C-alpha cells in the first residue's frame, strides 16, 4: 500500500474493514443524493478535525 493517509490509519490493519469502508465511501460520494457543496463542506470539516492537509 502506498505511503498515504490510509496506510497510516488503523484501517490499514483491517483490510476487510478498509475494503468495506472504501466501498461505502465511494457509493456515498459518487452515487449519493447529497449535493456537491455539502460534500465539499463535509470533506473540509473532516480534514480539519483529523488535522489532514487536504
PDB file of N, CA, C and O in Angstrom:
ATOM      1  N   UNK A   1       0.842  -1.177   0.000  1.00  0.00           N
ATOM      2  CA  UNK A   1       0.000   0.000   0.000  1.00  0.00           C
ATOM      3  C   UNK A   1       0.888   1.243   0.000  1.00  0.00           C
ATOM      4  O   UNK A   1       1.926   1.253   0.662  1.00  0.00           O
ATOM      5  N   UNK A   2       0.510   2.262  -0.711  1.00  0.00           N
ATOM      6  CA  UNK A   2       1.306   3.484  -0.812  1.00  0.00           C
ATOM      7  C   UNK A   2       1.390   4.194   0.540  1.00  0.00           C
ATOM      8  O   UNK A   2       0.567   3.970   1.427  1.00  0.00           O
ATOM      9  N   UNK A   3       2.381   5.036   0.672  1.00  0.00           N
ATOM     10  CA  UNK A   3       2.551   5.809   1.898  1.00  0.00           C
ATOM     11  C   UNK A   3       1.584   6.993   1.856  1.00  0.00           C
ATOM     12  O   UNK A   3       1.950   8.083   1.417  1.00  0.00           O
ATOM     13  N   UNK A   4       0.374   6.777   2.303  1.00  0.00           N
ATOM     14  CA  UNK A   4      -0.648   7.815   2.294  1.00  0.00           C
ATOM     15  C   UNK A   4      -1.426   7.769   3.599  1.00  0.00           C
ATOM     16  O   UNK A   4      -1.079   7.016   4.509  1.00  0.00           O
ATOM     17  N   UNK A   5      -2.475   8.573   3.690  1.00  0.00           N
ATOM     18  CA  UNK A   5      -3.252   8.653   4.927  1.00  0.00           C
ATOM     19  C   UNK A   5      -3.863   7.312   5.306  1.00  0.00           C
ATOM     20  O   UNK A   5      -3.930   6.989   6.492  1.00  0.00           O
ATOM     21  N   UNK A   6      -4.305   6.531   4.344  1.00  0.00           N
ATOM     22  CA  UNK A   6      -4.929   5.247   4.655  1.00  0.00           C
ATOM     23  C   UNK A   6      -3.902   4.261   5.189  1.00  0.00           C
ATOM     24  O   UNK A   6      -4.172   3.542   6.152  1.00  0.00           O
ATOM     25  N   UNK A   7      -2.746   4.222   4.582  1.00  0.00           N
ATOM     26  CA  UNK A   7      -1.739   3.255   5.037  1.00  0.00           C
ATOM     27  C   UNK A   7      -1.240   3.583   6.445  1.00  0.00           C
ATOM     28  O   UNK A   7      -0.672   2.721   7.116  1.00  0.00           O
ATOM     29  N   UNK A   8      -1.444   4.803   6.890  1.00  0.00           N
ATOM     30  CA  UNK A   8      -1.032   5.214   8.226  1.00  0.00           C
ATOM     31  C   UNK A   8      -2.179   5.162   9.233  1.00  0.00           C
ATOM     32  O   UNK A   8      -2.010   5.567  10.383  1.00  0.00           O
ATOM     33  N   UNK A   9      -3.328   4.676   8.817  1.00  0.00           N
ATOM     34  CA  UNK A   9      -4.502   4.668   9.686  1.00  0.00           C
ATOM     35  C   UNK A   9      -4.745   3.275  10.261  1.00  0.00           C
ATOM     36  O   UNK A   9      -4.180   2.293   9.779  1.00  0.00           O
ATOM     37  N   UNK A  10      -5.587   3.191  11.295  1.00  0.00           N
ATOM     38  CA  UNK A  10      -5.945   1.877  11.832  1.00  0.00           C
ATOM     39  C   UNK A  10      -6.629   0.976  10.804  1.00  0.00           C
ATOM     40  O   UNK A  10      -6.557  -0.248  10.914  1.00  0.00           O
ATOM     41  N   UNK A  11      -7.286   1.560   9.814  1.00  0.00           N
ATOM     42  CA  UNK A  11      -7.938   0.748   8.787  1.00  0.00           C
ATOM     43  C   UNK A  11      -6.936  -0.086   7.999  1.00  0.00           C
ATOM     44  O   UNK A  11      -7.293  -1.137   7.467  1.00  0.00           O
ATOM     45  N   UNK A  12      -5.704   0.361   7.918  1.00  0.00           N
ATOM     46  CA  UNK A  12      -4.687  -0.398   7.184  1.00  0.00           C
ATOM     47  C   UNK A  12      -4.437  -1.759   7.829  1.00  0.00           C
ATOM     48  O   UNK A  12      -3.989  -2.693   7.164  1.00  0.00           O
ATOM     49  N   UNK A  13      -4.727  -1.867   9.121  1.00  0.00           N
ATOM     50  CA  UNK A  13      -4.527  -3.128   9.838  1.00  0.00           C
ATOM     51  C   UNK A  13      -5.713  -4.072   9.697  1.00  0.00           C
ATOM     52  O   UNK A  13      -5.643  -5.232  10.102  1.00  0.00           O
ATOM     53  N   UNK A  14      -6.804  -3.570   9.120  1.00  0.00           N
ATOM     54  CA  UNK A  14      -8.020  -4.355   8.942  1.00  0.00           C
ATOM     55  C   UNK A  14      -8.435  -4.301   7.476  1.00  0.00           C
ATOM     56  O   UNK A  14      -9.335  -3.533   7.133  1.00  0.00           O
ATOM     57  N   UNK A  15      -7.818  -5.082   6.605  1.00  0.00           N
ATOM     58  CA  UNK A  15      -8.078  -4.987   5.166  1.00  0.00           C
ATOM     59  C   UNK A  15      -9.554  -5.135   4.787  1.00  0.00           C
ATOM     60  O   UNK A  15     -10.034  -4.439   3.892  1.00  0.00           O
ATOM     61  N   UNK A  16     -10.275  -6.032   5.456  1.00  0.00           N
ATOM     62  CA  UNK A  16     -11.692  -6.211   5.118  1.00  0.00           C
ATOM     63  C   UNK A  16     -12.498  -4.971   5.502  1.00  0.00           C
ATOM     64  O   UNK A  16     -13.364  -4.534   4.744  1.00  0.00           O
ATOM     65  N   UNK A  17     -12.218  -4.410   6.662  1.00  0.00           N
ATOM     66  CA  UNK A  17     -12.911  -3.184   7.080  1.00  0.00           C
ATOM     67  C   UNK A  17     -12.571  -2.034   6.137  1.00  0.00           C
ATOM     68  O   UNK A  17     -13.441  -1.236   5.790  1.00  0.00           O
ATOM     69  N   UNK A  18     -11.312  -1.949   5.725  1.00  0.00           N
ATOM     70  CA  UNK A  18     -10.900  -0.909   4.788  1.00  0.00           C
ATOM     71  C   UNK A  18     -11.638  -1.059   3.464  1.00  0.00           C
ATOM     72  O   UNK A  18     -12.130  -0.073   2.916  1.00  0.00           O
ATOM     73  N   UNK A  19     -11.721  -2.272   2.946  1.00  0.00           N
ATOM     74  CA  UNK A  19     -12.407  -2.509   1.686  1.00  0.00           C
ATOM     75  C   UNK A  19     -13.876  -2.085   1.787  1.00  0.00           C
ATOM     76  O   UNK A  19     -14.402  -1.436   0.883  1.00  0.00           O
ATOM     77  N   UNK A  20     -14.525  -2.450   2.877  1.00  0.00           N
ATOM     78  CA  UNK A  20     -15.934  -2.097   3.058  1.00  0.00           C
ATOM     79  C   UNK A  20     -16.112  -0.591   3.227  1.00  0.00           C
ATOM     80  O   UNK A  20     -17.054  -0.010   2.687  1.00  0.00           O
ATOM     81  N   UNK A  21     -15.203   0.045   3.980  1.00  0.00           N
ATOM     82  CA  UNK A  21     -15.266   1.493   4.152  1.00  0.00           C
ATOM     83  C   UNK A  21     -15.126   2.203   2.810  1.00  0.00           C
ATOM     84  O   UNK A  21     -15.912   3.096   2.494  1.00  0.00           O
ATOM     85  N   UNK A  22     -14.137   1.812   2.026  1.00  0.00           N
ATOM     86  CA  UNK A  22     -13.911   2.461   0.733  1.00  0.00           C
ATOM     87  C   UNK A  22     -15.095   2.258  -0.203  1.00  0.00           C
ATOM     88  O   UNK A  22     -15.447   3.162  -0.961  1.00  0.00           O
ATOM     89  N   UNK A  23     -15.702   1.097  -0.158  1.00  0.00           N
ATOM     90  CA  UNK A  23     -16.887   0.832  -0.979  1.00  0.00           C
ATOM     91  C   UNK A  23     -18.027   1.762  -0.560  1.00  0.00           C
ATOM     92  O   UNK A  23     -18.644   2.411  -1.405  1.00  0.00           O
ATOM     93  N   UNK A  24     -18.303   1.826   0.741  1.00  0.00           N
ATOM     94  CA  UNK A  24     -19.375   2.689   1.239  1.00  0.00           C
ATOM     95  C   UNK A  24     -19.080   4.151   0.928  1.00  0.00           C
ATOM     96  O   UNK A  24     -19.956   4.880   0.464  1.00  0.00           O
ATOM     97  N   UNK A  25     -17.853   4.576   1.182  1.00  0.00           N
ATOM     98  CA  UNK A  25     -17.468   5.966   0.912  1.00  0.00           C
ATOM     99  C   UNK A  25     -17.639   6.285  -0.571  1.00  0.00           C
ATOM    100  O   UNK A  25     -18.139   7.353  -0.922  1.00  0.00           O
ATOM    101  N   UNK A  26     -17.232   5.376  -1.428  1.00  0.00           N
ATOM    102  CA  UNK A  26     -17.377   5.582  -2.861  1.00  0.00           C
ATOM    103  C   UNK A  26     -18.828   5.705  -3.278  1.00  0.00           C
ATOM    104  O   UNK A  26     -19.170   6.550  -4.105  1.00  0.00           O
ATOM    105  N   UNK A  27     -19.686   4.863  -2.709  1.00  0.00           N
ATOM    106  CA  UNK A  27     -21.108   4.945  -3.027  1.00  0.00           C
ATOM    107  C   UNK A  27     -21.698   6.273  -2.582  1.00  0.00           C
ATOM    108  O   UNK A  27     -22.435   6.918  -3.329  1.00  0.00           O
ATOM    109  N   UNK A  28     -21.371   6.674  -1.370  1.00  0.00           N
ATOM    110  CA  UNK A  28     -21.915   7.934  -0.862  1.00  0.00           C
ATOM    111  C   UNK A  28     -21.401   9.124  -1.659  1.00  0.00           C
ATOM    112  O   UNK A  28     -22.151  10.053  -1.959  1.00  0.00           O
ATOM    113  N   UNK A  29     -20.122   9.088  -1.999  1.00  0.00           N
ATOM    114  CA  UNK A  29     -19.519  10.226  -2.698  1.00  0.00           C
ATOM    115  C   UNK A  29     -19.967  10.299  -4.156  1.00  0.00           C
ATOM    116  O   UNK A  29     -20.287  11.375  -4.659  1.00  0.00           O
ATOM    117  N   UNK A  30     -19.988   9.169  -4.819  1.00  0.00           N
ATOM    118  CA  UNK A  30     -20.253   9.157  -6.258  1.00  0.00           C
ATOM    119  C   UNK A  30     -21.725   9.009  -6.618  1.00  0.00           C
ATOM    120  O   UNK A  30     -22.167   9.534  -7.640  1.00  0.00           O
ATOM    121  N   UNK A  31     -22.485   8.304  -5.797  1.00  0.00           N
ATOM    122  CA  UNK A  31     -23.850   7.973  -6.182  1.00  0.00           C
ATOM    123  C   UNK A  31     -24.892   8.431  -5.175  1.00  0.00           C
ATOM    124  O   UNK A  31     -26.072   8.104  -5.300  1.00  0.00           O
ATOM    125  N   UNK A  32     -24.455   9.190  -4.174  1.00  0.00           N
ATOM    126  CA  UNK A  32     -25.390   9.652  -3.160  1.00  0.00           C
ATOM    127  C   UNK A  32     -26.232  10.820  -3.649  1.00  0.00           C
ATOM    128  O   UNK A  32     -26.035  11.336  -4.749  1.00  0.00           O
ATOM    129  N   UNK A  33     -27.159  11.217  -2.822  1.00  0.00           N
ATOM    130  CA  UNK A  33     -28.063  12.306  -3.175  1.00  0.00           C
ATOM    131  C   UNK A  33     -27.661  13.624  -2.530  1.00  0.00           C
ATOM    132  O   UNK A  33     -28.404  14.603  -2.602  1.00  0.00           O
ATOM    133  N   UNK A  34     -26.511  13.656  -1.912  1.00  0.00           N
ATOM    134  CA  UNK A  34     -26.025  14.882  -1.288  1.00  0.00           C
ATOM    135  C   UNK A  34     -25.399  15.764  -2.369  1.00  0.00           C
ATOM    136  O   UNK A  34     -24.632  15.287  -3.205  1.00  0.00           O
ATOM    137  N   UNK A  35     -25.734  17.045  -2.340  1.00  0.00           N
ATOM    138  CA  UNK A  35     -25.206  17.946  -3.369  1.00  0.00           C
ATOM    139  C   UNK A  35     -23.712  18.221  -3.152  1.00  0.00           C
ATOM    140  O   UNK A  35     -23.183  18.057  -2.053  1.00  0.00           O
ATOM    141  N   UNK A  36     -23.058  18.642  -4.227  1.00  0.00           N
ATOM    142  CA  UNK A  36     -21.604  18.821  -4.188  1.00  0.00           C
ATOM    143  C   UNK A  36     -21.143  19.814  -3.113  1.00  0.00           C
ATOM    144  O   UNK A  36     -20.176  19.516  -2.412  1.00  0.00           O
ATOM    145  N   UNK A  37     -21.788  20.981  -2.948  1.00  0.00           N
ATOM    146  CA  UNK A  37     -21.325  21.898  -1.897  1.00  0.00           C
ATOM    147  C   UNK A  37     -21.357  21.272  -0.494  1.00  0.00           C
ATOM    148  O   UNK A  37     -20.459  21.523   0.310  1.00  0.00           O
ATOM    149  N   UNK A  38     -22.361  20.478  -0.200  1.00  0.00           N
ATOM    150  CA  UNK A  38     -22.434  19.824   1.108  1.00  0.00           C
ATOM    151  C   UNK A  38     -21.320  18.781   1.247  1.00  0.00           C
ATOM    152  O   UNK A  38     -20.724  18.651   2.316  1.00  0.00           O
ATOM    153  N   UNK A  39     -21.041  18.045   0.178  1.00  0.00           N
ATOM    154  CA  UNK A  39     -19.950  17.069   0.206  1.00  0.00           C
ATOM    155  C   UNK A  39     -18.615  17.763   0.453  1.00  0.00           C
ATOM    156  O   UNK A  39     -17.793  17.284   1.234  1.00  0.00           O
ATOM    157  N   UNK A  40     -18.407  18.885  -0.214  1.00  0.00           N
ATOM    158  CA  UNK A  40     -17.145  19.610  -0.052  1.00  0.00           C
ATOM    159  C   UNK A  40     -17.021  20.161   1.364  1.00  0.00           C
ATOM    160  O   UNK A  40     -15.940  20.122   1.951  1.00  0.00           O
ATOM    161  N   UNK A  41     -18.113  20.670   1.912  1.00  0.00           N
ATOM    162  CA  UNK A  41     -18.085  21.178   3.281  1.00  0.00           C
ATOM    163  C   UNK A  41     -17.747  20.045   4.253  1.00  0.00           C
ATOM    164  O   UNK A  41     -16.951  20.234   5.173  1.00  0.00           O
ATOM    165  N   UNK A  42     -18.341  18.883   4.055  1.00  0.00           N
ATOM    166  CA  UNK A  42     -18.046  17.735   4.917  1.00  0.00           C
ATOM    167  C   UNK A  42     -16.593  17.300   4.766  1.00  0.00           C
ATOM    168  O   UNK A  42     -15.940  16.964   5.753  1.00  0.00           O
ATOM    169  N   UNK A  43     -16.089  17.306   3.546  1.00  0.00           N
ATOM    170  CA  UNK A  43     -14.694  16.915   3.309  1.00  0.00           C
ATOM    171  C   UNK A  43     -13.734  17.860   4.021  1.00  0.00           C
ATOM    172  O   UNK A  43     -12.780  17.421   4.664  1.00  0.00           O
ATOM    173  N   UNK A  44     -13.993  19.151   3.904  1.00  0.00           N
ATOM    174  CA  UNK A  44     -13.129  20.141   4.551  1.00  0.00           C
ATOM    175  C   UNK A  44     -13.216  20.057   6.074  1.00  0.00           C
ATOM    176  O   UNK A  44     -12.205  20.178   6.766  1.00  0.00           O
ATOM    177  N   UNK A  45     -14.412  19.851   6.585  1.00  0.00           N
ATOM    178  CA  UNK A  45     -14.575  19.732   8.040  1.00  0.00           C
ATOM    179  C   UNK A  45     -13.840  18.492   8.551  1.00  0.00           C
ATOM    180  O   UNK A  45     -13.158  18.546   9.574  1.00  0.00           O
ATOM    181  N   UNK A  46     -13.980  17.396   7.847  1.00  0.00           N
ATOM    182  CA  UNK A  46     -13.280  16.170   8.242  1.00  0.00           C
ATOM    183  C   UNK A  46     -11.766  16.373   8.202  1.00  0.00           C
ATOM    184  O   UNK A  46     -11.054  15.917   9.096  1.00  0.00           O
ATOM    185  N   UNK A  47     -11.278  17.051   7.172  1.00  0.00           N
ATOM    186  CA  UNK A  47      -9.834  17.314   7.083  1.00  0.00           C
ATOM    187  C   UNK A  47      -9.359  18.166   8.252  1.00  0.00           C
ATOM    188  O   UNK A  47      -8.277  17.939   8.795  1.00  0.00           O
ATOM    189  N   UNK A  48     -10.174  19.149   8.640  1.00  0.00           N
ATOM    190  CA  UNK A  48      -9.789  19.994   9.769  1.00  0.00           C
ATOM    191  C   UNK A  48      -9.790  19.200  11.074  1.00  0.00           C
ATOM    192  O   UNK A  48      -8.868  19.325  11.880  1.00  0.00           O
ATOM    193  N   UNK A  49     -10.819  18.391  11.281  1.00  0.00           N
ATOM    194  CA  UNK A  49     -10.932  17.617  12.517  1.00  0.00           C
ATOM    195  C   UNK A  49      -9.790  16.619  12.651  1.00  0.00           C
ATOM    196  O   UNK A  49      -9.267  16.419  13.747  1.00  0.00           O
ATOM    197  N   UNK A  50      -9.403  15.996  11.555  1.00  0.00           N
ATOM    198  CA  UNK A  50      -8.359  14.978  11.592  1.00  0.00           C
ATOM    199  C   UNK A  50      -6.963  15.557  11.360  1.00  0.00           C
ATOM    200  O   UNK A  50      -5.979  14.821  11.277  1.00  0.00           O
ATOM    201  N   UNK A  51      -6.894  16.885  11.256  1.00  0.00           N
ATOM    202  CA  UNK A  51      -5.628  17.579  11.014  1.00  0.00           C
ATOM    203  C   UNK A  51      -4.949  17.092   9.738  1.00  0.00           C
ATOM    204  O   UNK A  51      -3.736  16.891   9.688  1.00  0.00           O
ATOM    205  N   UNK A  52      -5.770  16.911   8.719  1.00  0.00           N
ATOM    206  CA  UNK A  52      -5.285  16.460   7.412  1.00  0.00           C
ATOM    207  C   UNK A  52      -4.985  17.680   6.549  1.00  0.00           C
ATOM    208  O   UNK A  52      -5.716  18.668   6.604  1.00  0.00           O
ATOM    209  N   UNK A  53      -3.945  17.626   5.773  1.00  0.00           N
ATOM    210  CA  UNK A  53      -3.556  18.766   4.946  1.00  0.00           C
ATOM    211  C   UNK A  53      -4.360  18.920   3.658  1.00  0.00           C
ATOM    212  O   UNK A  53      -4.149  19.875   2.910  1.00  0.00           O
ATOM    213  N   UNK A  54      -5.273  17.995   3.393  1.00  0.00           N
ATOM    214  CA  UNK A  54      -6.045  18.085   2.150  1.00  0.00           C
ATOM    215  C   UNK A  54      -7.256  18.921   2.386  1.00  0.00           C
ATOM    216  O   UNK A  54      -8.051  19.129   1.469  1.00  0.00           O
TER     217      UNK A  54
END
